[in-house]
Amino acid sequence: MPFSWCDRRPDPGSCRVGLMADSHGDSEAITAAAAFLKAHGCRLLIHLGDICDSADPFTVTSCVAAVRGAGILAVRGNNDHALVADETVRLDPEPRAWLAGLPLRIDMPSAVFMGLK
């Protein structure tokens, strides 16, 4: 499956992988989790979906910026999908396109990470 953020399949090798999920529109939590995981030696960070909260579309831009700014790989969760699929929700075009481009799964040599559509 192609990745919107890289042109090859991620391979963490022997580095520590930090996982986060269900931020539900809390960009400060994303930033804090990324800082914590990096401080504990995680070189690869993955968000397992629900970066945003479909009940609070006003947080999309800040949450996408937090994930992208920290270099976090992500899969699309059901809340992320709902925001992209609902054309009546007004979102900035760039964060909408970024969310729409998220895969539903990330395949790595030793693990598969899946979001939920």
Biopython code that builds the backbone (N, CA, C, O; Angstrom):
import numpy as np
from Bio.PDB.StructureBuilder import StructureBuilder

atoms = [
    (1, "MET", "N", (0.852, -1.180, 0.000)),
    (1, "MET", "CA", (0.000, 0.000, 0.000)),
    (1, "MET", "C", (0.891, 1.235, 0.000)),
    (1, "MET", "O", (1.835, 1.299, 0.787)),
    (2, "PRO", "N", (0.621, 2.219, -0.859)),
    (2, "PRO", "CA", (1.451, 3.417, -0.890)),
    (2, "PRO", "C", (1.246, 4.281, 0.350)),
    (2, "PRO", "O", (0.190, 4.250, 0.982)),
    (3, "PHE", "N", (2.268, 5.043, 0.678)),
    (3, "PHE", "CA", (2.224, 5.930, 1.829)),
    (3, "PHE", "C", (2.282, 7.362, 1.325)),
    (3, "PHE", "O", (3.076, 7.673, 0.437)),
    (4, "SER", "N", (1.458, 8.231, 1.874)),
    (4, "SER", "CA", (1.440, 9.614, 1.412)),
    (4, "SER", "C", (2.634, 10.395, 1.930)),
    (4, "SER", "O", (2.915, 11.478, 1.417)),
    (5, "TRP", "N", (3.344, 9.888, 2.923)),
    (5, "TRP", "CA", (4.435, 10.645, 3.530)),
    (5, "TRP", "C", (5.824, 10.094, 3.188)),
    (5, "TRP", "O", (6.831, 10.704, 3.548)),
    (6, "CYS", "N", (5.891, 8.972, 2.513)),
    (6, "CYS", "CA", (7.200, 8.444, 2.136)),
    (6, "CYS", "C", (7.043, 7.552, 0.913)),
    (6, "CYS", "O", (5.937, 7.126, 0.580)),
    (7, "ASP", "N", (8.152, 7.276, 0.253)),
    (7, "ASP", "CA", (8.076, 6.470, -0.961)),
    (7, "ASP", "C", (8.548, 5.041, -0.767)),
    (7, "ASP", "O", (8.727, 4.308, -1.741)),
    (8, "ARG", "N", (8.752, 4.637, 0.479)),
    (8, "ARG", "CA", (9.109, 3.251, 0.759)),
    (8, "ARG", "C", (8.463, 2.815, 2.069)),
    (8, "ARG", "O", (8.065, 3.636, 2.895)),
    (9, "ARG", "N", (8.374, 1.500, 2.233)),
    (9, "ARG", "CA", (7.770, 0.953, 3.444)),
    (9, "ARG", "C", (8.658, 1.239, 4.639)),
    (9, "ARG", "O", (9.853, 0.948, 4.597)),
    (10, "PRO", "N", (8.097, 1.808, 5.716)),
    (10, "PRO", "CA", (8.913, 2.092, 6.898)),
    (10, "PRO", "C", (9.475, 0.808, 7.500)),
    (10, "PRO", "O", (8.774, -0.199, 7.600)),
    (11, "ASP", "N", (10.722, 0.851, 7.893)),
    (11, "ASP", "CA", (11.369, -0.275, 8.547)),
    (11, "ASP", "C", (12.076, 0.251, 9.795)),
    (11, "ASP", "O", (13.149, 0.846, 9.698)),
    (12, "PRO", "N", (11.478, 0.034, 10.963)),
    (12, "PRO", "CA", (12.080, 0.583, 12.172)),
    (12, "PRO", "C", (13.374, -0.101, 12.583)),
    (12, "PRO", "O", (14.087, 0.398, 13.454)),
    (13, "GLY", "N", (13.684, -1.232, 11.970)),
    (13, "GLY", "CA", (14.891, -1.950, 12.369)),
    (13, "GLY", "C", (14.837, -2.275, 13.848)),
    (13, "GLY", "O", (13.852, -2.829, 14.337)),
    (14, "SER", "N", (15.894, -1.931, 14.554)),
    (14, "SER", "CA", (15.929, -2.240, 15.980)),
    (14, "SER", "C", (15.615, -1.020, 16.846)),
    (14, "SER", "O", (15.827, -1.056, 18.058)),
    (15, "CYS", "N", (15.112, 0.060, 16.242)),
    (15, "CYS", "CA", (14.806, 1.247, 17.044)),
    (15, "CYS", "C", (13.495, 1.058, 17.811)),
    (15, "CYS", "O", (12.662, 0.219, 17.467)),
    (16, "ARG", "N", (13.348, 1.852, 18.842)),
    (16, "ARG", "CA", (12.100, 1.836, 19.608)),
    (16, "ARG", "C", (10.998, 2.534, 18.817)),
    (16, "ARG", "O", (11.228, 3.559, 18.175)),
    (17, "VAL", "N", (9.806, 1.963, 18.875)),
    (17, "VAL", "CA", (8.650, 2.525, 18.190)),
    (17, "VAL", "C", (7.672, 3.020, 19.249)),
    (17, "VAL", "O", (7.314, 2.277, 20.164)),
    (18, "GLY", "N", (7.245, 4.257, 19.128)),
    (18, "GLY", "CA", (6.267, 4.826, 20.053)),
    (18, "GLY", "C", (4.902, 4.876, 19.408)),
    (18, "GLY", "O", (4.748, 5.368, 18.290)),
    (19, "LEU", "N", (3.911, 4.365, 20.116)),
    (19, "LEU", "CA", (2.542, 4.330, 19.598)),
    (19, "LEU", "C", (1.652, 5.273, 20.387)),
    (19, "LEU", "O", (1.791, 5.412, 21.602)),
    (20, "MET", "N", (0.738, 5.916, 19.679)),
    (20, "MET", "CA", (-0.290, 6.731, 20.322)),
    (20, "MET", "C", (-1.576, 6.552, 19.521)),
    (20, "MET", "O", (-1.546, 6.141, 18.362)),
    (21, "ALA", "N", (-2.686, 6.861, 20.144)),
    (21, "ALA", "CA", (-3.978, 6.714, 19.469)),
    (21, "ALA", "C", (-5.038, 7.540, 20.187)),
    (21, "ALA", "O", (-4.855, 7.963, 21.329)),
    (22, "ASP", "N", (-6.137, 7.756, 19.498)),
    (22, "ASP", "CA", (-7.328, 8.365, 20.089)),
    (22, "ASP", "C", (-7.068, 9.720, 20.745)),
    (22, "ASP", "O", (-7.464, 9.953, 21.887)),
    (23, "SER", "N", (-6.406, 10.598, 20.018)),
    (23, "SER", "CA", (-6.171, 11.955, 20.529)),
    (23, "SER", "C", (-7.446, 12.785, 20.520)),
    (23, "SER", "O", (-7.592, 13.714, 21.314)),
    (24, "HIS", "N", (-8.361, 12.454, 19.631)),
    (24, "HIS", "CA", (-9.680, 13.090, 19.544)),
    (24, "HIS", "C", (-9.636, 14.611, 19.656)),
    (24, "HIS", "O", (-10.328, 15.214, 20.477)),
    (25, "GLY", "N", (-8.797, 15.220, 18.799)),
    (25, "GLY", "CA", (-8.807, 16.672, 18.705)),
    (25, "GLY", "C", (-7.966, 17.401, 19.719)),
    (25, "GLY", "O", (-8.071, 18.623, 19.826)),
    (26, "ASP", "N", (-7.137, 16.708, 20.465)),
    (26, "ASP", "CA", (-6.318, 17.339, 21.498)),
    (26, "ASP", "C", (-4.876, 17.464, 20.993)),
    (26, "ASP", "O", (-4.052, 16.577, 21.216)),
    (27, "SER", "N", (-4.587, 18.570, 20.312)),
    (27, "SER", "CA", (-3.253, 18.755, 19.740)),
    (27, "SER", "C", (-2.175, 18.839, 20.821)),
    (27, "SER", "O", (-1.039, 18.427, 20.592)),
    (28, "GLU", "N", (-2.516, 19.362, 21.984)),
    (28, "GLU", "CA", (-1.539, 19.430, 23.073)),
    (28, "GLU", "C", (-1.160, 18.028, 23.549)),
    (28, "GLU", "O", (-0.008, 17.779, 23.902)),
    (29, "ALA", "N", (-2.122, 17.124, 23.559)),
    (29, "ALA", "CA", (-1.832, 15.742, 23.953)),
    (29, "ALA", "C", (-0.924, 15.071, 22.924)),
    (29, "ALA", "O", (-0.038, 14.297, 23.286)),
    (30, "ILE", "N", (-1.141, 15.366, 21.651)),
    (30, "ILE", "CA", (-0.281, 14.809, 20.598)),
    (30, "ILE", "C", (1.149, 15.299, 20.788)),
    (30, "ILE", "O", (2.092, 14.509, 20.753)),
    (31, "THR", "N", (1.305, 16.589, 20.987)),
    (31, "THR", "CA", (2.633, 17.182, 21.179)),
    (31, "THR", "C", (3.309, 16.623, 22.422)),
    (31, "THR", "O", (4.497, 16.300, 22.391)),
    (32, "ALA", "N", (2.563, 16.508, 23.518)),
    (32, "ALA", "CA", (3.120, 15.974, 24.764)),
    (32, "ALA", "C", (3.511, 14.501, 24.610)),
    (32, "ALA", "O", (4.571, 14.088, 25.082)),
    (33, "ALA", "N", (2.666, 13.716, 23.957)),
    (33, "ALA", "CA", (2.968, 12.295, 23.759)),
    (33, "ALA", "C", (4.214, 12.131, 22.892)),
    (33, "ALA", "O", (5.070, 11.297, 23.184)),
    (34, "ALA", "N", (4.315, 12.924, 21.831)),
    (34, "ALA", "CA", (5.489, 12.845, 20.960)),
    (34, "ALA", "C", (6.760, 13.197, 21.735)),
    (34, "ALA", "O", (7.776, 12.515, 21.600)),
    (35, "ALA", "N", (6.709, 14.241, 22.536)),
    (35, "ALA", "CA", (7.877, 14.643, 23.325)),
    (35, "ALA", "C", (8.258, 13.548, 24.326)),
    (35, "ALA", "O", (9.437, 13.233, 24.485)),
    (36, "PHE", "N", (7.268, 12.977, 24.994)),
    (36, "PHE", "CA", (7.518, 11.912, 25.969)),
    (36, "PHE", "C", (8.159, 10.704, 25.297)),
    (36, "PHE", "O", (9.161, 10.174, 25.776)),
    (37, "LEU", "N", (7.570, 10.274, 24.181)),
    (37, "LEU", "CA", (8.082, 9.087, 23.496)),
    (37, "LEU", "C", (9.489, 9.313, 22.954)),
    (37, "LEU", "O", (10.342, 8.430, 23.047)),
    (38, "LYS", "N", (9.733, 10.490, 22.390)),
    (38, "LYS", "CA", (11.077, 10.800, 21.888)),
    (38, "LYS", "C", (12.085, 10.856, 23.034)),
    (38, "LYS", "O", (13.219, 10.398, 22.889)),
    (39, "ALA", "N", (11.676, 11.414, 24.168)),
    (39, "ALA", "CA", (12.569, 11.486, 25.334)),
    (39, "ALA", "C", (12.912, 10.099, 25.871)),
    (39, "ALA", "O", (13.928, 9.922, 26.543)),
    (40, "HIS", "N", (12.068, 9.125, 25.576)),
    (40, "HIS", "CA", (12.304, 7.753, 26.031)),
    (40, "HIS", "C", (12.882, 6.878, 24.918)),
    (40, "HIS", "O", (12.779, 5.653, 24.963)),
    (41, "GLY", "N", (13.486, 7.518, 23.926)),
    (41, "GLY", "CA", (14.244, 6.785, 22.918)),
    (41, "GLY", "C", (13.492, 6.279, 21.715)),
    (41, "GLY", "O", (14.055, 5.527, 20.920)),
    (42, "CYS", "N", (12.248, 6.661, 21.549)),
    (42, "CYS", "CA", (11.484, 6.211, 20.376)),
    (42, "CYS", "C", (11.867, 7.065, 19.167)),
    (42, "CYS", "O", (11.683, 8.283, 19.173)),
    (43, "ARG", "N", (12.393, 6.423, 18.147)),
    (43, "ARG", "CA", (12.781, 7.146, 16.940)),
    (43, "ARG", "C", (11.678, 7.141, 15.892)),
    (43, "ARG", "O", (11.662, 8.003, 15.013)),
    (44, "LEU", "N", (10.771, 6.201, 15.969)),
    (44, "LEU", "CA", (9.646, 6.122, 15.037)),
    (44, "LEU", "C", (8.365, 6.253, 15.848)),
    (44, "LEU", "O", (8.140, 5.489, 16.786)),
    (45, "LEU", "N", (7.530, 7.215, 15.492)),
    (45, "LEU", "CA", (6.255, 7.432, 16.178)),
    (45, "LEU", "C", (5.115, 7.147, 15.212)),
    (45, "LEU", "O", (5.147, 7.555, 14.051)),
    (46, "ILE", "N", (4.109, 6.439, 15.712)),
    (46, "ILE", "CA", (2.951, 6.083, 14.895)),
    (46, "ILE", "C", (1.686, 6.429, 15.661)),
    (46, "ILE", "O", (1.546, 6.081, 16.833)),
    (47, "HIS", "N", (0.766, 7.115, 14.994)),
    (47, "HIS", "CA", (-0.554, 7.415, 15.566)),
    (47, "HIS", "C", (-1.543, 6.436, 14.948)),
    (47, "HIS", "O", (-1.638, 6.342, 13.725)),
    (48, "LEU", "N", (-2.270, 5.717, 15.772)),
    (48, "LEU", "CA", (-3.148, 4.650, 15.316)),
    (48, "LEU", "C", (-4.575, 5.100, 15.028)),
    (48, "LEU", "O", (-5.496, 4.284, 15.050)),
    (49, "GLY", "N", (-4.764, 6.366, 14.763)),
    (49, "GLY", "CA", (-6.069, 6.847, 14.305)),
    (49, "GLY", "C", (-6.847, 7.621, 15.341)),
    (49, "GLY", "O", (-6.540, 7.600, 16.533)),
    (50, "ASP", "N", (-7.858, 8.303, 14.854)),
    (50, "ASP", "CA", (-8.657, 9.253, 15.620)),
    (50, "ASP", "C", (-7.775, 10.386, 16.142)),
    (50, "ASP", "O", (-7.797, 10.744, 17.319)),
    (51, "ILE", "N", (-7.006, 10.924, 15.211)),
    (51, "ILE", "CA", (-6.221, 12.123, 15.466)),
    (51, "ILE", "C", (-7.193, 13.250, 15.795)),
    (51, "ILE", "O", (-6.983, 14.022, 16.731)),
    (52, "CYS", "N", (-8.246, 13.327, 15.015)),
    (52, "CYS", "CA", (-9.251, 14.373, 15.141)),
    (52, "CYS", "C", (-10.526, 13.814, 15.753)),
    (52, "CYS", "O", (-10.672, 12.605, 15.933)),
    (53, "ASP", "N", (-11.432, 14.709, 16.065)),
    (53, "ASP", "CA", (-12.715, 14.310, 16.627)),
    (53, "ASP", "C", (-13.815, 14.829, 15.715)),
    (53, "ASP", "O", (-13.922, 16.034, 15.492)),
    (54, "SER", "N", (-14.617, 13.940, 15.198)),
    (54, "SER", "CA", (-15.661, 14.340, 14.252)),
    (54, "SER", "C", (-16.678, 15.286, 14.882)),
    (54, "SER", "O", (-17.387, 15.986, 14.158)),
    (55, "ALA", "N", (-16.769, 15.326, 16.207)),
    (55, "ALA", "CA", (-17.694, 16.244, 16.883)),
    (55, "ALA", "C", (-17.084, 17.636, 17.059)),
    (55, "ALA", "O", (-17.784, 18.565, 17.462)),
    (56, "ASP", "N", (-15.786, 17.793, 16.764)),
    (56, "ASP", "CA", (-15.119, 19.082, 16.947)),
    (56, "ASP", "C", (-14.169, 19.358, 15.781)),
    (56, "ASP", "O", (-12.951, 19.275, 15.942)),
    (57, "PRO", "N", (-14.717, 19.687, 14.609)),
    (57, "PRO", "CA", (-13.873, 19.894, 13.427)),
    (57, "PRO", "C", (-12.949, 21.102, 13.521)),
    (57, "PRO", "O", (-12.032, 21.232, 12.711)),
    (58, "PHE", "N", (-13.166, 21.981, 14.483)),
    (58, "PHE", "CA", (-12.324, 23.167, 14.612)),
    (58, "PHE", "C", (-10.911, 22.835, 15.079)),
    (58, "PHE", "O", (-10.026, 23.688, 15.005)),
    (59, "THR", "N", (-10.682, 21.620, 15.556)),
    (59, "THR", "CA", (-9.352, 21.223, 16.033)),
    (59, "THR", "C", (-8.519, 20.519, 14.962)),
    (59, "THR", "O", (-7.362, 20.179, 15.206)),
    (60, "VAL", "N", (-9.094, 20.299, 13.786)),
    (60, "VAL", "CA", (-8.407, 19.527, 12.749)),
    (60, "VAL", "C", (-7.071, 20.150, 12.359)),
    (60, "VAL", "O", (-6.056, 19.454, 12.318)),
    (61, "THR", "N", (-7.056, 21.428, 12.077)),
    (61, "THR", "CA", (-5.834, 22.076, 11.604)),
    (61, "THR", "C", (-4.710, 21.968, 12.627)),
    (61, "THR", "O", (-3.577, 21.654, 12.264)),
    (62, "SER", "N", (-5.002, 22.221, 13.889)),
    (62, "SER", "CA", (-3.946, 22.153, 14.909)),
    (62, "SER", "C", (-3.478, 20.716, 15.144)),
    (62, "SER", "O", (-2.293, 20.490, 15.392)),
    (63, "CYS", "N", (-4.378, 19.754, 15.072)),
    (63, "CYS", "CA", (-3.984, 18.355, 15.289)),
    (63, "CYS", "C", (-3.139, 17.832, 14.133)),
    (63, "CYS", "O", (-2.137, 17.152, 14.353)),
    (64, "VAL", "N", (-3.535, 18.143, 12.920)),
    (64, "VAL", "CA", (-2.749, 17.720, 11.759)),
    (64, "VAL", "C", (-1.367, 18.369, 11.817)),
    (64, "VAL", "O", (-0.361, 17.719, 11.531)),
    (65, "ALA", "N", (-1.318, 19.638, 12.184)),
    (65, "ALA", "CA", (-0.026, 20.327, 12.298)),
    (65, "ALA", "C", (0.852, 19.677, 13.367)),
    (65, "ALA", "O", (2.062, 19.550, 13.182)),
    (66, "ALA", "N", (0.253, 19.267, 14.478)),
    (66, "ALA", "CA", (1.023, 18.620, 15.552)),
    (66, "ALA", "C", (1.599, 17.291, 15.086)),
    (66, "ALA", "O", (2.767, 16.999, 15.342)),
    (67, "VAL", "N", (0.797, 16.485, 14.410)),
    (67, "VAL", "CA", (1.261, 15.181, 13.916)),
    (67, "VAL", "C", (2.360, 15.371, 12.874)),
    (67, "VAL", "O", (3.409, 14.729, 12.939)),
    (68, "ARG", "N", (2.112, 16.245, 11.930)),
    (68, "ARG", "CA", (3.098, 16.476, 10.870)),
    (68, "ARG", "C", (4.380, 17.099, 11.430)),
    (68, "ARG", "O", (5.483, 16.719, 11.036)),
    (69, "GLY", "N", (4.234, 18.038, 12.332)),
    (69, "GLY", "CA", (5.390, 18.718, 12.903)),
    (69, "GLY", "C", (6.303, 17.797, 13.691)),
    (69, "GLY", "O", (7.515, 18.006, 13.746)),
    (70, "ALA", "N", (5.716, 16.779, 14.298)),
    (70, "ALA", "CA", (6.507, 15.824, 15.089)),
    (70, "ALA", "C", (7.011, 14.651, 14.246)),
    (70, "ALA", "O", (7.714, 13.778, 14.754)),
    (71, "GLY", "N", (6.653, 14.631, 12.961)),
    (71, "GLY", "CA", (7.104, 13.539, 12.096)),
    (71, "GLY", "C", (6.462, 12.207, 12.417)),
    (71, "GLY", "O", (7.087, 11.158, 12.265)),
    (72, "ILE", "N", (5.213, 12.244, 12.862)),
    (72, "ILE", "CA", (4.500, 11.029, 13.255)),
    (72, "ILE", "C", (3.835, 10.399, 12.027)),
    (72, "ILE", "O", (3.149, 11.083, 11.267)),
    (73, "LEU", "N", (4.040, 9.112, 11.840)),
    (73, "LEU", "CA", (3.291, 8.368, 10.822)),
    (73, "LEU", "C", (1.906, 8.107, 11.391)),
    (73, "LEU", "O", (1.743, 8.016, 12.607)),
    (74, "ALA", "N", (0.913, 7.985, 10.528)),
    (74, "ALA", "CA", (-0.445, 7.801, 11.040)),
    (74, "ALA", "C", (-1.292, 6.964, 10.097)),
    (74, "ALA", "O", (-1.059, 6.909, 8.890)),
    (75, "VAL", "N", (-2.281, 6.315, 10.691)),
    (75, "VAL", "CA", (-3.343, 5.669, 9.929)),
    (75, "VAL", "C", (-4.624, 6.437, 10.210)),
    (75, "VAL", "O", (-4.745, 7.115, 11.230)),
    (76, "ARG", "N", (-5.568, 6.325, 9.303)),
    (76, "ARG", "CA", (-6.837, 7.045, 9.435)),
    (76, "ARG", "C", (-7.793, 6.268, 10.330)),
    (76, "ARG", "O", (-8.083, 5.097, 10.086)),
    (77, "GLY", "N", (-8.275, 6.936, 11.367)),
    (77, "GLY", "CA", (-9.275, 6.344, 12.253)),
    (77, "GLY", "C", (-10.677, 6.700, 11.790)),
    (77, "GLY", "O", (-10.844, 7.456, 10.832)),
    (78, "ASN", "N", (-11.680, 6.162, 12.460)),
    (78, "ASN", "CA", (-13.065, 6.398, 12.033)),
    (78, "ASN", "C", (-13.467, 7.863, 12.168)),
    (78, "ASN", "O", (-14.231, 8.356, 11.338)),
    (79, "ASN", "N", (-12.983, 8.577, 13.183)),
    (79, "ASN", "CA", (-13.296, 9.999, 13.308)),
    (79, "ASN", "C", (-12.630, 10.801, 12.202)),
    (79, "ASN", "O", (-13.240, 11.716, 11.648)),
    (80, "ASP", "N", (-11.389, 10.470, 11.873)),
    (80, "ASP", "CA", (-10.677, 11.138, 10.795)),
    (80, "ASP", "C", (-11.407, 10.915, 9.471)),
    (80, "ASP", "O", (-11.582, 11.837, 8.674)),
    (81, "HIS", "N", (-11.823, 9.677, 9.259)),
    (81, "HIS", "CA", (-12.554, 9.328, 8.034)),
    (81, "HIS", "C", (-13.891, 10.083, 7.956)),
    (81, "HIS", "O", (-14.258, 10.595, 6.899)),
    (82, "ALA", "N", (-14.599, 10.145, 9.064)),
    (82, "ALA", "CA", (-15.901, 10.821, 9.079)),
    (82, "ALA", "C", (-15.767, 12.297, 8.714)),
    (82, "ALA", "O", (-16.608, 12.839, 7.997)),
    (83, "LEU", "N", (-14.722, 12.942, 9.198)),
    (83, "LEU", "CA", (-14.506, 14.356, 8.881)),
    (83, "LEU", "C", (-14.228, 14.562, 7.400)),
    (83, "LEU", "O", (-14.718, 15.517, 6.798)),
    (84, "VAL", "N", (-13.442, 13.669, 6.816)),
    (84, "VAL", "CA", (-13.110, 13.780, 5.395)),
    (84, "VAL", "C", (-14.314, 13.440, 4.527)),
    (84, "VAL", "O", (-14.542, 14.082, 3.502)),
    (85, "ALA", "N", (-15.078, 12.444, 4.927)),
    (85, "ALA", "CA", (-16.200, 11.975, 4.116)),
    (85, "ALA", "C", (-17.393, 12.927, 4.129)),
    (85, "ALA", "O", (-18.162, 12.968, 3.169)),
    (86, "ASP", "N", (-17.552, 13.681, 5.194)),
    (86, "ASP", "CA", (-18.694, 14.591, 5.319)),
    (86, "ASP", "C", (-18.365, 15.925, 4.654)),
    (86, "ASP", "O", (-17.668, 16.761, 5.229)),
    (87, "GLU", "N", (-18.865, 16.112, 3.457)),
    (87, "GLU", "CA", (-18.565, 17.323, 2.694)),
    (87, "GLU", "C", (-19.228, 18.569, 3.262)),
    (87, "GLU", "O", (-18.900, 19.681, 2.848)),
    (88, "THR", "N", (-20.154, 18.407, 4.201)),
    (88, "THR", "CA", (-20.781, 19.582, 4.819)),
    (88, "THR", "C", (-19.898, 20.171, 5.915)),
    (88, "THR", "O", (-20.113, 21.304, 6.345)),
    (89, "VAL", "N", (-18.899, 19.401, 6.372)),
    (89, "VAL", "CA", (-17.973, 19.896, 7.390)),
    (89, "VAL", "C", (-16.946, 20.783, 6.697)),
    (89, "VAL", "O", (-16.282, 20.356, 5.753)),
    (90, "ARG", "N", (-16.823, 22.003, 7.165)),
    (90, "ARG", "CA", (-15.877, 22.941, 6.574)),
    (90, "ARG", "C", (-14.505, 22.757, 7.213)),
    (90, "ARG", "O", (-14.310, 23.015, 8.400)),
    (91, "LEU", "N", (-13.565, 22.304, 6.393)),
    (91, "LEU", "CA", (-12.189, 22.112, 6.827)),
    (91, "LEU", "C", (-11.271, 22.855, 5.873)),
    (91, "LEU", "O", (-11.589, 23.031, 4.697)),
    (92, "ASP", "N", (-10.128, 23.290, 6.388)),
    (92, "ASP", "CA", (-9.120, 23.859, 5.503)),
    (92, "ASP", "C", (-8.711, 22.780, 4.508)),
    (92, "ASP", "O", (-8.603, 21.611, 4.878)),
    (93, "PRO", "N", (-8.483, 23.155, 3.249)),
    (93, "PRO", "CA", (-8.182, 22.148, 2.221)),
    (93, "PRO", "C", (-6.940, 21.302, 2.495)),
    (93, "PRO", "O", (-6.957, 20.097, 2.243)),
    (94, "GLU", "N", (-5.862, 21.903, 3.004)),
    (94, "GLU", "CA", (-4.630, 21.139, 3.207)),
    (94, "GLU", "C", (-4.783, 20.054, 4.275)),
    (94, "GLU", "O", (-4.422, 18.906, 4.018)),
    (95, "PRO", "N", (-5.309, 20.378, 5.471)),
    (95, "PRO", "CA", (-5.508, 19.304, 6.455)),
    (95, "PRO", "C", (-6.511, 18.247, 5.982)),
    (95, "PRO", "O", (-6.348, 17.065, 6.285)),
    (96, "ARG", "N", (-7.542, 18.661, 5.245)),
    (96, "ARG", "CA", (-8.511, 17.690, 4.715)),
    (96, "ARG", "C", (-7.808, 16.730, 3.767)),
    (96, "ARG", "O", (-8.000, 15.517, 3.853)),
    (97, "ALA", "N", (-6.999, 17.264, 2.869)),
    (97, "ALA", "CA", (-6.291, 16.419, 1.907)),
    (97, "ALA", "C", (-5.308, 15.486, 2.613)),
    (97, "ALA", "O", (-5.163, 14.324, 2.233)),
    (98, "TRP", "N", (-4.634, 16.003, 3.645)),
    (98, "TRP", "CA", (-3.691, 15.166, 4.381)),
    (98, "TRP", "C", (-4.415, 14.004, 5.065)),
    (98, "TRP", "O", (-3.969, 12.859, 4.992)),
    (99, "LEU", "N", (-5.534, 14.306, 5.730)),
    (99, "LEU", "CA", (-6.320, 13.239, 6.375)),
    (99, "LEU", "C", (-6.827, 12.235, 5.344)),
    (99, "LEU", "O", (-6.797, 11.027, 5.577)),
    (100, "ALA", "N", (-7.292, 12.740, 4.206)),
    (100, "ALA", "CA", (-7.817, 11.856, 3.161)),
    (100, "ALA", "C", (-6.727, 10.944, 2.609)),
    (100, "ALA", "O", (-7.011, 9.834, 2.159)),
    (101, "GLY", "N", (-5.487, 11.410, 2.642)),
    (101, "GLY", "CA", (-4.383, 10.616, 2.127)),
    (101, "GLY", "C", (-3.814, 9.602, 3.095)),
    (101, "GLY", "O", (-2.947, 8.811, 2.723)),
    (102, "LEU", "N", (-4.285, 9.611, 4.329)),
    (102, "LEU", "CA", (-3.778, 8.639, 5.294)),
    (102, "LEU", "C", (-4.224, 7.231, 4.919)),
    (102, "LEU", "O", (-5.366, 7.021, 4.511)),
    (103, "PRO", "N", (-3.321, 6.277, 5.059)),
    (103, "PRO", "CA", (-3.699, 4.888, 4.769)),
    (103, "PRO", "C", (-4.538, 4.311, 5.908)),
    (103, "PRO", "O", (-4.573, 4.856, 7.012)),
    (104, "LEU", "N", (-5.199, 3.220, 5.622)),
    (104, "LEU", "CA", (-5.937, 2.507, 6.662)),
    (104, "LEU", "C", (-5.042, 1.524, 7.398)),
    (104, "LEU", "O", (-5.417, 0.992, 8.443)),
    (105, "ARG", "N", (-3.849, 1.284, 6.842)),
    (105, "ARG", "CA", (-2.907, 0.421, 7.543)),
    (105, "ARG", "C", (-1.488, 0.735, 7.102)),
    (105, "ARG", "O", (-1.252, 1.228, 5.999)),
    (106, "ILE", "N", (-0.558, 0.440, 7.985)),
    (106, "ILE", "CA", (0.863, 0.562, 7.711)),
    (106, "ILE", "C", (1.459, -0.829, 7.883)),
    (106, "ILE", "O", (1.378, -1.421, 8.959)),
    (107, "ASP", "N", (2.055, -1.339, 6.819)),
    (107, "ASP", "CA", (2.717, -2.642, 6.862)),
    (107, "ASP", "C", (4.210, -2.424, 7.064)),
    (107, "ASP", "O", (4.846, -1.663, 6.334)),
    (108, "MET", "N", (4.753, -3.095, 8.055)),
    (108, "MET", "CA", (6.186, -3.077, 8.303)),
    (108, "MET", "C", (6.676, -4.518, 8.290)),
    (108, "MET", "O", (5.874, -5.448, 8.377)),
    (109, "PRO", "N", (7.971, -4.707, 8.183)),
    (109, "PRO", "CA", (8.481, -6.074, 8.154)),
    (109, "PRO", "C", (8.042, -6.927, 9.343)),
    (109, "PRO", "O", (7.816, -8.128, 9.189)),
    (110, "SER", "N", (7.918, -6.324, 10.524)),
    (110, "SER", "CA", (7.601, -7.124, 11.706)),
    (110, "SER", "C", (6.272, -6.767, 12.359)),
    (110, "SER", "O", (5.959, -7.279, 13.433)),
    (111, "ALA", "N", (5.481, -5.890, 11.725)),
    (111, "ALA", "CA", (4.206, -5.491, 12.354)),
    (111, "ALA", "C", (3.273, -4.883, 11.296)),
    (111, "ALA", "O", (3.711, -4.402, 10.251)),
    (112, "VAL", "N", (1.993, -4.923, 11.603)),
    (112, "VAL", "CA", (0.967, -4.259, 10.785)),
    (112, "VAL", "C", (0.152, -3.398, 11.732)),
    (112, "VAL", "O", (-0.340, -3.880, 12.752)),
    (113, "PHE", "N", (0.008, -2.121, 11.393)),
    (113, "PHE", "CA", (-0.780, -1.189, 12.191)),
    (113, "PHE", "C", (-1.999, -0.797, 11.380)),
    (113, "PHE", "O", (-1.874, -0.370, 10.232)),
    (114, "MET", "N", (-3.188, -0.941, 11.975)),
    (114, "MET", "CA", (-4.412, -0.671, 11.236)),
    (114, "MET", "C", (-5.269, 0.372, 11.932)),
    (114, "MET", "O", (-5.386, 0.398, 13.157)),
    (115, "GLY", "N", (-5.867, 1.233, 11.112)),
    (115, "GLY", "CA", (-6.877, 2.166, 11.591)),
    (115, "GLY", "C", (-8.234, 1.536, 11.350)),
    (115, "GLY", "O", (-8.335, 0.369, 10.970)),
    (116, "LEU", "N", (-9.262, 2.310, 11.573)),
    (116, "LEU", "CA", (-10.607, 1.791, 11.398)),
    (116, "LEU", "C", (-11.389, 2.750, 10.539)),
    (116, "LEU", "O", (-11.453, 3.945, 10.828)),
    (117, "LYS", "N", (-11.974, 2.244, 9.504)),
    (117, "LYS", "CA", (-12.798, 3.059, 8.614)),
    (117, "LYS", "C", (-14.240, 2.924, 8.998)),
    (117, "LYS", "O", (-15.106, 3.533, 8.371)),
]
sb = StructureBuilder()
sb.init_structure("model")
sb.init_model(0)
sb.init_chain("A")
sb.init_seg("    ")
for serial, (resi, resn, name, xyz) in enumerate(atoms, 1):
    if name == "N":
        sb.init_residue(resn, " ", resi, " ")
    sb.init_atom(name, np.array(xyz, "f"), 0.0, 1.0, " ", f" {name:<3s}", serial, name[0])
structure = sb.get_structure()
